[in-house]
Amino acid sequence: MSLTEGRIPMPQSEQQPWEWDEQTWRGHVGHVRAGRSLTPDVWPGGARCAVAVSFDSDHETPALRDGETRPAKLAQGEYGARVAVPKILALLERHRVPASFFMPAVCALLRPQEAKAYTAAGHELAVHGWIHERNTSLPPETERELQFRAADTLERIGGVRPVGIRTPSWDFSPHTLAITREMGLLYDSSLMADDEPYELVEDGEATGVVEIPVEWIRDDAPYFMMERFASLRPYIAPRDVLRIWQDEFAAAYTAGGLFQLTMHPHIIGHRSRLVVLDELLAHIGEHDGVWFATHREIAEYCLTRHPAR
């Protein structure tokens, strides 16, 4: 199927949403949906809870995507690669926690040794766009070309073909899932229809693609981002975020489900914030029956318990 075949046509620009007919609004709502739950009845080794830690190694690419080339702005991203990543890798090694690193291909080209360091340490390297582009602003053929090019680049540099994607900024276009299926990817981690893994459905068809859902509550950016020339400011103390994440983990542990966490080296990697991650991993590690796994391992295991139909 082509990227446009079978799609519900977009309404005319002069139409307001309240003017859409029922077929139109049902078509938009039904295009990409949550299908069957893939939460396993038991985690590996009889574990009570799974924990999937992830990092979006964006570095300079959000600025570059917007045509922002001021040295001061680029330096914010450089901090992530120069200072934060080595500390994060050391912290993960100390806690014996595998992680998934979602890396724009431009970042891998800028610092091949960083990408190689992820896979060499046993972590997962996964697709996160070419230059942290916004998918919903792209023609479908451009989105497709960038996604394929990004995967090829990560494979060439990291030595392992990526099996998962997290769209930049979790910006999921009407064509993203079709491209992901064409690439044969195992999972996506960009959507928010559940706390637990589920199967993605496209236009009523089960896809076999696992969704490992994200949420802004479990992301460092909403709490800590800072934009000097806009109103965006950090509004919460790092240790208050620690309490939120501990509560999220506690609920997942009680339910026997998944605790998934998204962070960014240039955001979480500052001193007063990295201590929060350190304490969080120590807190989780004190619990019996916790399985720390990459997103790939979570997706693979869920499919073994719930094979594709």
LINKA-V493421 format. One record per pair of residues at least 12 apart in sequence whose ideal C-beta (glycine too) atoms are under 10 Angstrom apart, sorted by sequence separation. I is the first residue (numbers start at 1). GAP is how many residues later the second one is. If there is no record, write none. Layout:
I&GAP, I&GAP
//
This chain:
63&12, 89&12, 103&12, 130&12, 135&12, 150&12, 151&12, 176&12, 188&12, 198&12, 199&12, 222&12, 223&12, 224&12, 248&12, 249&12, 11&13, 60&13, 61&13, 63&13, 64&13, 88&13, 101&13, 130&13, 133&13, 167&13, 177&13, 187&13, 197&13, 198&13, 222&13, 223&13, 248&13, 263&13, 9&14, 10&14, 11&14, 60&14, 62&14, 63&14, 101&14, 129&14, 133&14, 151&14, 165&14, 176&14, 177&14, 197&14, 198&14, 222&14, 223&14, 224&14, 245&14, 263&14, 8&15, 9&15, 59&15, 60&15, 62&15, 103&15, 130&15, 131&15, 150&15, 165&15, 176&15, 196&15, 197&15, 198&15, 223&15, 8&16, 60&16, 61&16, 85&16, 101&16, 130&16, 164&16, 172&16, 196&16, 197&16, 245&16, 261&16, 8&17, 10&17, 11&17, 59&17, 60&17, 101&17, 108&17, 129&17, 130&17, 133&17, 194&17, 196&17, 223&17, 224&17, 8&18, 9&18, 10&18, 59&18, 60&18, 100&18, 101&18, 129&18, 130&18, 147&18, 150&18, 165&18, 170&18, 172&18, 193&18, 194&18, 195&18, 220&18, 223&18, 8&19, 58&19, 59&19, 99&19, 127&19, 130&19, 131&19, 170&19, 171&19, 172&19, 181&19, 188&19, 192&19, 194&19, 222&19, 261&19, 7&20, 8&20, 57&20, 59&20, 60&20, 101&20, 108&20, 127&20, 129&20, 130&20, 147&20, 163&20, 165&20, 170&20, 172&20, 180&20, 191&20, 193&20, 195&20, 261&20, 8&21, 59&21, 60&21, 107&21, 109&21, 127&21, 129&21, 130&21, 162&21, 163&21, 164&21, 165&21, 166&21, 167&21, 169&21, 170&21, 181&21, 188&21, 189&21, 190&21, 191&21, 192&21, 194&21, 220&21, 223&21, 259&21, 8&22, 58&22, 59&22, 99&22, 101&22, 102&22, 103&22, 105&22, 107&22, 109&22, 128&22, 146&22, 161&22, 163&22, 164&22, 165&22, 166&22, 167&22, 168&22, 170&22, 180&22, 186&22, 187&22, 188&22, 189&22, 190&22, 191&22, 192&22, 223&22, 8&23, 57&23, 58&23, 59&23, 98&23, 99&23, 100&23, 101&23, 102&23, 103&23, 104&23, 105&23, 106&23, 107&23, 127&23, 130&23, 161&23, 162&23, 163&23, 164&23, 165&23, 166&23, 167&23, 177&23, 186&23, 187&23, 188&23, 189&23, 190&23, 191&23, 192&23, 195&23, 261&23, 7&24, 56&24, 57&24, 98&24, 99&24, 100&24, 101&24, 102&24, 103&24, 104&24, 105&24, 106&24, 107&24, 127&24, 143&24, 161&24, 162&24, 163&24, 164&24, 165&24, 166&24, 167&24, 177&24, 178&24, 181&24, 184&24, 185&24, 186&24, 187&24, 188&24, 189&24, 190&24, 191&24, 192&24, 217&24, 6&25, 55&25, 59&25, 89&25, 98&25, 99&25, 100&25, 101&25, 102&25, 103&25, 104&25, 105&25, 106&25, 107&25, 126&25, 164&25, 165&25, 166&25, 177&25, 178&25, 184&25, 185&25, 187&25, 188&25, 189&25, 192&25, 220&25, 259&25, 59&26, 81&26, 85&26, 97&26, 98&26, 100&26, 102&26, 103&26, 104&26, 105&26, 106&26, 127&26, 128&26, 177&26, 181&26, 186&26, 188&26, 218&26, 57&27, 80&27, 101&27, 102&27, 104&27, 105&27, 106&27, 127&27, 180&27, 181&27, 217&27, 218&27, 241&27, 57&28, 86&28, 89&28, 93&28, 104&28, 126&28, 127&28, 143&28, 147&28, 181&28, 217&28, 55&29, 81&29, 82&29, 85&29, 89&29, 92&29, 93&29, 104&29, 125&29, 147&29, 178&29, 180&29, 55&30, 77&30, 81&30, 92&30, 125&30, 143&30, 177&30, 217&30, 218&30, 238&30, 246&30, 57&31, 86&31, 89&31, 90&31, 92&31, 136&31, 143&31, 144&31, 148&31, 217&31, 218&31, 242&31, 245&31, 249&31, 253&31, 259&31, 78&32, 82&32, 85&32, 89&32, 125&32, 126&32, 135&32, 143&32, 144&32, 147&32, 151&32, 177&32, 238&32, 241&32, 245&32, 248&32, 252&32, 55&33, 77&33, 78&33, 81&33, 85&33, 125&33, 134&33, 135&33, 136&33, 138&33, 140&33, 143&33, 146&33, 147&33, 151&33, 215&33, 234&33, 238&33, 239&33, 242&33, 243&33, 246&33, 250&33, 256&33, 258&33, 259&33, 55&34, 80&34, 89&34, 124&34, 125&34, 126&34, 128&34, 133&34, 134&34, 135&34, 137&34, 139&34, 140&34, 141&34, 144&34, 145&34, 148&34, 151&34, 177&34, 218&34, 238&34, 239&34, 242&34, 245&34, 246&34, 249&34, 250&34, 253&34, 53&35, 88&35, 119&35, 123&35, 125&35, 127&35, 132&35, 133&35, 134&35, 135&35, 136&35, 138&35, 140&35, 143&35, 144&35, 147&35, 148&35, 237&35, 238&35, 241&35, 242&35, 245&35, 249&35, 253&35, 258&35, 260&35, 118&36, 124&36, 125&36, 126&36, 127&36, 128&36, 129&36, 132&36, 133&36, 135&36, 136&36, 137&36, 139&36, 140&36, 143&36, 147&36, 238&36, 239&36, 240&36, 241&36, 242&36, 253&36, 55&37, 125&37, 126&37, 127&37, 128&37, 129&37, 131&37, 132&37, 134&37, 135&37, 136&37, 138&37, 238&37, 239&37, 242&37, 243&37, 246&37, 250&37, 253&37, 115&38, 119&38, 120&38, 124&38, 126&38, 127&38, 128&38, 129&38, 130&38, 133&38, 135&38, 136&38, 140&38, 141&38, 144&38, 147&38, 238&38, 242&38, 245&38, 246&38, 249&38, 252&38, 260&38, 53&39, 65&39, 115&39, 119&39, 120&39, 124&39, 125&39, 126&39, 127&39, 128&39, 129&39, 132&39, 134&39, 135&39, 136&39, 140&39, 144&39, 224&39, 225&39, 234&39, 237&39, 238&39, 241&39, 245&39, 64&40, 118&40, 119&40, 124&40, 126&40, 127&40, 128&40, 129&40, 135&40, 136&40, 224&40, 239&40, 258&40, 65&41, 105&41, 112&41, 115&41, 116&41, 117&41, 119&41, 127&41, 128&41, 135&41, 218&41, 219&41, 220&41, 221&41, 225&41, 226&41, 238&41, 242&41, 249&41, 53&42, 61&42, 62&42, 64&42, 104&42, 105&42, 108&42, 115&42, 116&42, 118&42, 129&42, 218&42, 219&42, 220&42, 221&42, 224&42, 225&42, 61&43, 64&43, 114&43, 115&43, 116&43, 218&43, 219&43, 220&43, 221&43, 224&43, 53&44, 55&44, 56&44, 57&44, 58&44, 59&44, 60&44, 61&44, 105&44, 106&44, 109&44, 112&44, 113&44, 114&44, 115&44, 135&44, 165&44, 170&44, 218&44, 219&44, 220&44, 223&44, 224&44, 258&44, 53&45, 54&45, 55&45, 56&45, 57&45, 58&45, 59&45, 61&45, 105&45, 108&45, 109&45, 112&45, 164&45, 170&45, 213&45, 215&45, 218&45, 219&45, 220&45, 221&45, 223&45, 51&46, 52&46, 53&46, 54&46, 55&46, 56&46, 57&46, 58&46, 60&46, 61&46, 64&46, 104&46, 105&46, 108&46, 111&46, 112&46, 164&46, 166&46, 170&46, 212&46, 214&46, 215&46, 216&46, 220&46, 221&46, 224&46, 51&47, 52&47, 53&47, 54&47, 55&47, 56&47, 57&47, 59&47, 60&47, 103&47, 105&47, 106&47, 107&47, 109&47, 163&47, 213&47, 214&47, 215&47, 220&47, 221&47, 52&48, 54&48, 55&48, 56&48, 58&48, 59&48, 105&48, 108&48, 109&48, 164&48, 166&48, 212&48, 214&48, 219&48, 220&48, 224&48, 58&49, 61&49, 104&49, 105&49, 108&49, 170&49, 219&49, 220&49, 224&49, 57&50, 60&50, 103&50, 104&50, 108&50, 223&50, 56&51, 57&51, 59&51, 103&51, 105&51, 59&52, 102&52, 105&52, 169&52, 224&52, 101&53, 127&53, 195&53, 220&53, 223&53, 57&54, 103&54, 59&55, 77&55, 103&55, 135&55, 127&56, 195&56, 196&56, 220&56, 57&57, 101&57, 195&57, 220&57, 57&58, 127&58, 103&59, 126&59, 196&59, 102&60, 126&60, 195&60, 196&60, 197&60, 57&61, 126&61, 127&61, 128&61, 196&61, 197&61, 102&62, 128&62, 195&62, 196&62, 55&63, 102&63, 103&63, 126&63, 194&63, 195&63, 197&63, 65&64, 100&64, 102&64, 104&64, 194&64, 195&64, 196&64, 65&65, 66&65, 102&65, 195&65, 65&66, 66&66, 100&66, 102&66, 61&67, 64&67, 65&67, 55&68, 57&68, 61&68, 64&68, 65&68, 66&68, 54&69, 61&69, 62&69, 63&69, 65&69, 53&70, 54&70, 56&70, 58&70, 61&70, 62&70, 57&71, 58&71, 60&71, 61&71, 62&71, 189&71, 52&72, 54&72, 56&72, 60&72, 61&72, 62&72, 55&73, 56&73, 58&73, 59&73, 189&73, 58&74, 56&76, 212&83, 212&84, 210&85, 210&86, 212&86, 100&87, 102&87, 212&87, 102&88, 210&88, 211&88, 100&89, 210&89, 209&90, 210&90, 212&90, 210&91, 211&91, 170&92, 210&92, 210&93, 209&94, 208&95, 166&96, 210&96, 197&98, 210&98, 208&99, 209&99, 208&100, 197&101, 207&101, 208&101, 197&102, 206&102, 65&103, 199&103, 206&103, 65&104, 197&104, 198&104, 199&104, 197&105, 62&106, 189&106, 196&106, 197&106, 61&107, 62&107, 188&107, 199&107, 187&108, 198&108, 186&109, 187&109, 189&109, 197&109, 199&109, 54&110, 56&110, 58&110, 186&110, 189&110, 199&110, 58&111, 187&111, 188&111, 54&112, 56&112, 100&112, 187&112, 56&113, 186&113, 187&113, 56&114, 185&114, 186&114, 187&115, 186&116, 187&116, 186&117, 166&129, 164&130, 165&130, 163&131, 164&131, 163&132, 164&132, 7&133, 163&133, 162&134, 164&134, 54&135, 164&135, 3&136, 4&136, 160&136, 163&136, 3&137, 4&137, 52&137, 163&137, 2&138, 3&138, 2&139, 3&140, 32&140, 3&141, 32&141, 32&142, 31&143, 32&144, 32&145, 52&145, 28&146, 31&146, 32&146, 50&146, 50&147, 38&149, 76&150, 114&151, 76&152, 73&154, 39&155, 73&155, 32&156, 38&156, 39&156, 40&156, 72&156, 73&156, 34&157, 37&157, 39&157, 40&157, 33&158, 34&158, 35&158, 38&158, 39&158, 54&158, 56&158, 32&159, 34&159, 37&159, 38&159, 39&159, 33&160, 34&160, 37&160, 38&160, 52&160, 54&160, 100&160, 102&160, 32&161, 37&161, 38&161, 36&162, 37&162, 50&162, 99&162, 100&162, 102&162, 35&163, 36&163, 56&163, 58&163, 10&164, 34&164, 35&164, 54&164, 56&164, 99&164, 101&164, 33&165, 34&165, 35&165, 36&165, 54&165, 55&165, 56&165, 8&166, 33&166, 34&166, 35&166, 7&167, 33&167, 34&167, 35&167, 7&168, 32&168, 33&168, 126&168, 32&169, 33&169, 35&169, 124&169, 125&169, 126&169, 3&170, 4&170, 31&170, 32&170, 33&170, 35&170, 36&170, 124&170, 126&170, 3&171, 4&171, 7&171, 30&171, 31&171, 32&171, 33&171, 35&171, 123&171, 124&171, 125&171, 3&172, 6&172, 30&172, 31&172, 35&172, 38&172, 122&172, 124&172, 2&173, 3&173, 5&173, 30&173, 31&173, 35&173, 38&173, 124&173, 4&174, 30&174, 35&174, 38&174, 3&175, 32&175, 88&175, 2&176, 3&176, 27&176, 35&176, 89&176, 1&177, 34&177, 88&177, 87&178, 91&178, 3&179, 32&179, 34&179, 84&179, 86&179, 1&180, 84&180, 85&180, 88&180, 97&180, 1&181, 84&181, 85&181, 87&181, 88&181, 83&182, 84&182, 87&182, 95&182, 82&183, 83&183, 84&183, 86&183, 87&183, 91&183, 95&183, 80&184, 81&184, 82&184, 84&184, 85&184, 87&184, 91&184, 94&184, 97&184, 80&185, 81&185, 84&185, 92&185, 95&185, 96&185, 79&186, 80&186, 83&186, 84&186, 88&186, 91&186, 95&186, 77&187, 79&187, 80&187, 82&187, 83&187, 87&187, 91&187, 94&187, 95&187, 97&187, 77&188, 78&188, 79&188, 80&188, 81&188, 83&188, 94&188, 97&188, 77&189, 80&189, 84&189, 88&189, 92&189, 95&189, 96&189, 76&190, 79&190, 80&190, 84&190, 87&190, 91&190, 95&190, 75&191, 76&191, 79&191, 83&191, 87&191, 99&193, 100&193, 101&193, 102&193, 98&194, 99&194, 100&194, 101&194, 8&195, 97&195, 98&195, 99&195, 100&195, 6&196, 7&196, 96&196, 97&196, 98&196, 99&196, 100&196, 6&197, 95&197, 97&197, 98&197, 100&197, 51&198, 98&198, 100&198, 98&199, 49&200, 92&200, 1&201, 49&201, 51&201, 1&202, 49&202, 50&202, 51&202, 62&202, 49&203, 50&203, 48&204, 49&204, 62&204, 48&205, 49&205, 59&205, 48&206, 49&206, 50&206, 52&206, 53&206, 54&206, 55&206, 56&206, 57&206, 58&206, 59&206, 60&206, 48&207, 49&207, 50&207, 51&207, 52&207, 53&207, 54&207, 55&207, 56&207, 57&207, 58&207, 59&207, 48&208, 49&208, 50&208, 51&208, 52&208, 53&208, 54&208, 55&208, 56&208, 57&208, 58&208, 47&209, 48&209, 49&209, 50&209, 51&209, 52&209, 53&209, 54&209, 55&209, 56&209, 57&209, 58&209, 49&210, 50&210, 51&210, 52&210, 53&210, 54&210, 55&210, 56&210, 56&211, 55&212, 43&213, 55&213, 42&214, 43&214, 55&214, 41&215, 43&215, 39&216, 40&216, 39&217, 40&217, 39&218, 40&218, 39&219, 37&220, 38&220, 55&222, 53&224, 53&227, 53&228, 51&229, 51&230, 53&231, 51&233, 51&234, 49&235, 51&236, 49&238, 48&239, 49&239, 51&239, 52&239, 53&239, 47&240, 48&240, 49&240, 50&240, 51&240, 52&240, 53&240, 54&240, 47&241, 48&241, 49&241, 50&241, 51&241, 52&241, 53&241, 54&241, 47&242, 48&242, 49&242, 50&242, 51&242, 52&242, 53&242, 46&243, 47&243, 48&243, 49&243, 50&243, 52&243, 45&244, 47&244, 52&244, 46&245, 47&245, 52&245, 43&246, 45&246, 47&246, 52&246, 43&247, 44&247, 50&247, 51&247, 52&247, 43&248, 50&248, 44&249, 43&250, 50&251, 50&252, 44&253, 43&255, 44&257, 40&258, 43&258, 43&259, 38&260, 44&260, 38&261, 40&261, 40&262, 43&262, 38&263, 39&263, 40&263, 42&263, 38&264, 40&264, 41&264, 37&265, 38&265, 40&265, 41&265, 39&266, 40&266, 38&267, 39&267, 38&268, 37&269, 36&270, 36&273, 35&274
//
